[in-house]
Amino acid sequence: MVNPTIESVVFDLDGVITDTAHFHYLAWKQLAEELDIIIDEIFNERLKGVSRMDSLELILKEGNRQNDFTLSEKEEMAYKKNLHYCDLLKQLTPNDVLPGILELISNIKAEGIPVGLASVSKNAGTVLKALDLEGAFDYIADAAKIKKSKPDPEIFLTACKGLGASPKRSIGIEDAQAGIEAINSSEMFSVGVGNTLRDADYLVGSTNHLQWKSIKEAYEICLKGSK
């Protein structure tokens, strides 16, 4: 049975489908240490949902070294970090899909609602292949073609367009504050994963609490309240 009001559901990847944040942290930490910049996992929270080059800029600013390198040198640093990250990704298996996600996607698709992916990671294809989820999504926004990183709504709007869905009739699921802001800016219904997030329309503590029935109920309440 096709849901008459929800036209699409768009997922973030890191922290929602699987958790590669620690791999990102290890790769960035190694690069930062080579530049005599110290970052910790608390700082790494600021990098969630942020593009590779923008993440590098945040790290360089943390060490007050943002003006010490040319664009070419920064691109080489980002490339080096990504090589290390991709090497770490070899550890991923289908068992690393976060709890509740496969059931959630299955329940959404059972109602004829298309699902999309809106990740700023240029390694999304590699991650999905490792997780055996290459065919799970009806549309995957190409991060390489996205000009503005989250919290700009561009990637979510692109995903909705690719799915032929109206953002106002779509749901976005995120674990990063920048992602929630991007979803809200796109006028989608925002679902946040993580107790520290702000301004999500619906919030759960972890992915195993992402119940499709509860999300739909929250969406319907929000939709009625906006009329």
VOTORSE-123470 format. One line per field, with one value per residue (C-alpha): residue number from 1; residue in three letters; x, y, z. Coordinates in nm, 3 decimals. Layout:
! VOTORSE-123470
resi <- [NUM | ...]
resn <- [ala | ...]
east <- [X | ...]
north <- [Y | ...]
up <- [Z | ...]
//
This chain:
! VOTORSE-123470
resi <- [1 | 2 | 3 | 4 | 5 | 6 | 7 | 8 | 9 | 10 | 11 | 12 | 13 | 14 | 15 | 16 | 17 | 18 | 19 | 20 | 21 | 22 | 23 | 24 | 25 | 26 | 27 | 28 | 29 | 30 | 31 | 32 | 33 | 34 | 35 | 36 | 37 | 38 | 39 | 40 | 41 | 42 | 43 | 44 | 45 | 46 | 47 | 48 | 49 | 50 | 51 | 52 | 53 | 54 | 55 | 56 | 57 | 58 | 59 | 60 | 61 | 62 | 63 | 64 | 65 | 66 | 67 | 68 | 69 | 70 | 71 | 72 | 73 | 74 | 75 | 76 | 77 | 78 | 79 | 80 | 81 | 82 | 83 | 84 | 85 | 86 | 87 | 88 | 89 | 90 | 91 | 92 | 93 | 94 | 95 | 96 | 97 | 98 | 99 | 100 | 101 | 102 | 103 | 104 | 105 | 106 | 107 | 108 | 109 | 110 | 111 | 112 | 113 | 114 | 115 | 116 | 117 | 118 | 119 | 120 | 121 | 122 | 123 | 124 | 125 | 126 | 127 | 128 | 129 | 130 | 131 | 132 | 133 | 134 | 135 | 136 | 137 | 138 | 139 | 140 | 141 | 142 | 143 | 144 | 145 | 146 | 147 | 148 | 149 | 150 | 151 | 152 | 153 | 154 | 155 | 156 | 157 | 158 | 159 | 160 | 161 | 162 | 163 | 164 | 165 | 166 | 167 | 168 | 169 | 170 | 171 | 172 | 173 | 174 | 175 | 176 | 177 | 178 | 179 | 180 | 181 | 182 | 183 | 184 | 185 | 186 | 187 | 188 | 189 | 190 | 191 | 192 | 193 | 194 | 195 | 196 | 197 | 198 | 199 | 200 | 201 | 202 | 203 | 204 | 205 | 206 | 207 | 208 | 209 | 210 | 211 | 212 | 213 | 214 | 215 | 216 | 217 | 218 | 219 | 220 | 221 | 222 | 223 | 224 | 225 | 226 | 227]
resn <- [met | val | asn | pro | thr | ile | glu | ser | val | val | phe | asp | leu | asp | gly | val | ile | thr | asp | thr | ala | his | phe | his | tyr | leu | ala | trp | lys | gln | leu | ala | glu | glu | leu | asp | ile | ile | ile | asp | glu | ile | phe | asn | glu | arg | leu | lys | gly | val | ser | arg | met | asp | ser | leu | glu | leu | ile | leu | lys | glu | gly | asn | arg | gln | asn | asp | phe | thr | leu | ser | glu | lys | glu | glu | met | ala | tyr | lys | lys | asn | leu | his | tyr | cys | asp | leu | leu | lys | gln | leu | thr | pro | asn | asp | val | leu | pro | gly | ile | leu | glu | leu | ile | ser | asn | ile | lys | ala | glu | gly | ile | pro | val | gly | leu | ala | ser | val | ser | lys | asn | ala | gly | thr | val | leu | lys | ala | leu | asp | leu | glu | gly | ala | phe | asp | tyr | ile | ala | asp | ala | ala | lys | ile | lys | lys | ser | lys | pro | asp | pro | glu | ile | phe | leu | thr | ala | cys | lys | gly | leu | gly | ala | ser | pro | lys | arg | ser | ile | gly | ile | glu | asp | ala | gln | ala | gly | ile | glu | ala | ile | asn | ser | ser | glu | met | phe | ser | val | gly | val | gly | asn | thr | leu | arg | asp | ala | asp | tyr | leu | val | gly | ser | thr | asn | his | leu | gln | trp | lys | ser | ile | lys | glu | ala | tyr | glu | ile | cys | leu | lys | gly | ser | lys]
east <- [0.000 | 0.146 | 0.156 | -0.031 | 0.167 | 0.529 | 0.705 | 1.057 | 1.290 | 1.652 | 1.928 | 2.267 | 2.535 | 2.798 | 2.638 | 2.299 | 2.355 | 2.691 | 2.942 | 3.262 | 3.313 | 3.590 | 3.771 | 3.747 | 3.877 | 4.179 | 4.269 | 4.229 | 4.414 | 4.715 | 4.725 | 4.681 | 4.964 | 5.194 | 5.111 | 5.166 | 4.793 | 4.616 | 4.253 | 4.040 | 3.709 | 3.519 | 3.665 | 3.582 | 3.210 | 3.246 | 3.355 | 3.045 | 2.849 | 3.117 | 3.299 | 3.661 | 3.810 | 3.593 | 3.698 | 4.062 | 4.006 | 3.855 | 4.157 | 4.403 | 4.217 | 4.233 | 4.612 | 4.613 | 4.773 | 4.498 | 4.723 | 5.034 | 4.950 | 4.857 | 4.536 | 4.741 | 4.909 | 4.573 | 4.433 | 4.733 | 4.669 | 4.302 | 4.401 | 4.649 | 4.386 | 4.141 | 4.391 | 4.430 | 4.052 | 3.989 | 4.244 | 4.055 | 3.727 | 3.853 | 3.751 | 3.379 | 3.140 | 2.760 | 2.759 | 2.848 | 2.508 | 2.371 | 2.089 | 1.737 | 1.840 | 1.769 | 1.424 | 1.354 | 1.445 | 1.241 | 0.934 | 0.960 | 0.992 | 0.701 | 0.480 | 0.613 | 0.812 | 1.149 | 1.462 | 1.766 | 2.113 | 2.253 | 2.612 | 2.892 | 3.133 | 3.292 | 3.352 | 2.981 | 2.994 | 3.284 | 3.104 | 2.775 | 2.956 | 3.129 | 2.793 | 2.622 | 2.375 | 2.453 | 2.097 | 1.916 | 1.875 | 1.665 | 1.885 | 2.227 | 2.328 | 2.673 | 2.887 | 3.141 | 2.879 | 2.761 | 2.902 | 2.795 | 2.851 | 2.604 | 2.450 | 2.360 | 2.053 | 2.189 | 2.257 | 1.913 | 1.738 | 1.940 | 1.833 | 1.466 | 1.489 | 1.655 | 1.371 | 1.107 | 0.983 | 0.880 | 1.107 | 0.798 | 0.666 | 0.994 | 1.182 | 1.555 | 1.746 | 2.073 | 2.311 | 2.501 | 2.395 | 2.503 | 2.282 | 1.978 | 2.023 | 2.048 | 1.727 | 1.541 | 1.661 | 1.529 | 1.186 | 1.196 | 1.086 | 1.403 | 1.473 | 1.778 | 1.981 | 2.165 | 2.055 | 2.276 | 2.118 | 1.914 | 1.606 | 1.520 | 1.147 | 1.178 | 1.468 | 1.585 | 1.888 | 2.012 | 1.928 | 1.757 | 1.489 | 1.413 | 1.070 | 0.888 | 0.546 | 0.665 | 0.837 | 0.521 | 0.311 | 0.547 | 0.547 | 0.167 | 0.142 | 0.389 | 0.205 | -0.128 | 0.030 | 0.165 | -0.178]
north <- [0.000 | 0.336 | 0.604 | 0.907 | 1.174 | 1.063 | 1.079 | 0.976 | 0.899 | 1.012 | 0.869 | 1.000 | 0.729 | 0.768 | 0.730 | 0.626 | 0.331 | 0.236 | 0.397 | 0.494 | 0.806 | 0.636 | 0.548 | 0.913 | 1.018 | 0.784 | 0.905 | 1.274 | 1.229 | 1.081 | 1.365 | 1.627 | 1.480 | 1.505 | 1.879 | 1.910 | 1.964 | 1.777 | 1.674 | 1.443 | 1.260 | 1.558 | 1.777 | 1.502 | 1.557 | 1.889 | 1.705 | 1.484 | 1.558 | 1.800 | 1.754 | 1.641 | 1.980 | 2.167 | 1.918 | 1.983 | 2.357 | 2.310 | 2.105 | 2.360 | 2.640 | 2.436 | 2.448 | 2.807 | 2.683 | 2.765 | 3.013 | 2.795 | 2.589 | 2.638 | 2.493 | 2.227 | 2.127 | 2.108 | 1.889 | 1.657 | 1.637 | 1.552 | 1.287 | 1.134 | 1.124 | 0.956 | 0.684 | 0.601 | 0.610 | 0.380 | 0.136 | 0.131 | 0.071 | -0.273 | -0.382 | -0.321 | -0.614 | -0.649 | -0.710 | -0.342 | -0.215 | -0.040 | -0.204 | -0.152 | -0.005 | -0.305 | -0.348 | 0.024 | 0.033 | -0.282 | -0.134 | 0.191 | 0.008 | -0.219 | 0.090 | 0.181 | 0.478 | 0.531 | 0.570 | 0.781 | 0.848 | 1.195 | 1.155 | 1.405 | 1.111 | 1.045 | 0.691 | 0.611 | 0.352 | 0.171 | 0.167 | 0.043 | -0.235 | -0.349 | -0.351 | -0.535 | -0.247 | -0.137 | -0.205 | -0.079 | 0.281 | 0.412 | 0.720 | 0.815 | 1.181 | 1.215 | 1.393 | 1.483 | 1.704 | 1.876 | 2.228 | 2.318 | 2.100 | 2.049 | 2.248 | 2.376 | 2.179 | 2.115 | 1.742 | 1.670 | 1.874 | 1.687 | 1.353 | 1.455 | 1.571 | 1.245 | 1.054 | 1.273 | 1.378 | 1.708 | 1.801 | 1.911 | 1.556 | 1.386 | 1.269 | 1.303 | 1.094 | 1.226 | 1.184 | 1.514 | 1.864 | 2.000 | 1.737 | 1.824 | 2.189 | 2.088 | 1.883 | 2.163 | 2.417 | 2.195 | 2.192 | 1.816 | 1.644 | 1.585 | 1.269 | 1.288 | 0.999 | 1.109 | 1.272 | 1.580 | 1.697 | 2.016 | 2.116 | 1.773 | 1.725 | 1.376 | 1.247 | 0.902 | 0.801 | 0.530 | 0.359 | 0.062 | 0.310 | 0.410 | 0.251 | 0.330 | 0.340 | 0.598 | 0.810 | 0.817 | 0.916 | 1.201 | 1.311 | 1.310 | 1.517 | 1.768 | 1.780 | 1.849 | 2.116 | 2.303 | 2.333]
up <- [0.000 | -0.106 | 0.162 | 0.018 | 0.202 | 0.230 | -0.107 | -0.005 | 0.285 | 0.255 | 0.474 | 0.572 | 0.562 | 0.835 | 1.176 | 1.038 | 0.804 | 0.956 | 1.189 | 1.012 | 1.223 | 1.421 | 1.098 | 0.992 | 1.332 | 1.317 | 0.968 | 1.054 | 1.385 | 1.211 | 0.959 | 1.233 | 1.437 | 1.135 | 1.133 | 1.510 | 1.566 | 1.844 | 1.795 | 2.007 | 1.962 | 2.102 | 1.826 | 1.576 | 1.648 | 1.464 | 1.151 | 1.124 | 0.809 | 0.686 | 0.355 | 0.338 | 0.246 | 0.496 | 0.766 | 0.682 | 0.713 | 1.060 | 1.167 | 1.031 | 1.211 | 1.532 | 1.502 | 1.371 | 1.049 | 0.802 | 0.617 | 0.608 | 0.298 | -0.065 | -0.207 | -0.383 | -0.057 | 0.118 | -0.158 | -0.119 | 0.257 | 0.201 | -0.053 | 0.191 | 0.465 | 0.231 | 0.138 | 0.506 | 0.558 | 0.260 | 0.398 | 0.729 | 0.541 | 0.441 | 0.789 | 0.714 | 0.657 | 0.626 | 1.002 | 1.046 | 0.933 | 1.241 | 1.442 | 1.306 | 0.970 | 0.747 | 0.900 | 0.867 | 0.497 | 0.436 | 0.608 | 0.411 | 0.079 | 0.167 | 0.144 | -0.199 | -0.072 | -0.244 | -0.034 | -0.111 | 0.025 | 0.096 | 0.209 | 0.150 | 0.153 | -0.184 | -0.057 | -0.022 | -0.300 | -0.135 | 0.200 | 0.053 | -0.134 | 0.186 | 0.364 | 0.074 | 0.038 | -0.318 | -0.436 | -0.127 | -0.241 | -0.528 | -0.567 | -0.431 | -0.446 | -0.605 | -0.347 | -0.616 | -0.783 | -0.464 | -0.445 | -0.091 | 0.213 | 0.496 | 0.669 | 0.322 | 0.204 | -0.149 | -0.107 | 0.042 | -0.225 | -0.487 | -0.339 | -0.336 | -0.696 | -0.797 | -0.632 | -0.794 | -0.451 | -0.295 | 0.001 | 0.194 | 0.160 | 0.244 | 0.553 | 0.617 | 0.873 | 1.018 | 1.312 | 1.272 | 1.370 | 1.031 | 0.869 | 1.079 | 0.983 | 0.617 | 0.637 | 0.814 | 0.558 | 0.279 | 0.450 | 0.490 | 0.812 | 1.015 | 1.212 | 1.438 | 1.577 | 1.891 | 2.214 | 2.173 | 1.846 | 1.839 | 1.639 | 1.495 | 1.434 | 1.579 | 1.787 | 1.896 | 2.098 | 1.861 | 1.533 | 1.701 | 1.811 | 1.450 | 1.424 | 1.098 | 1.265 | 1.522 | 1.257 | 1.046 | 1.346 | 1.431 | 1.066 | 1.050 | 1.371 | 1.231 | 0.898 | 1.069 | 1.287 | 0.983 | 0.818]
//
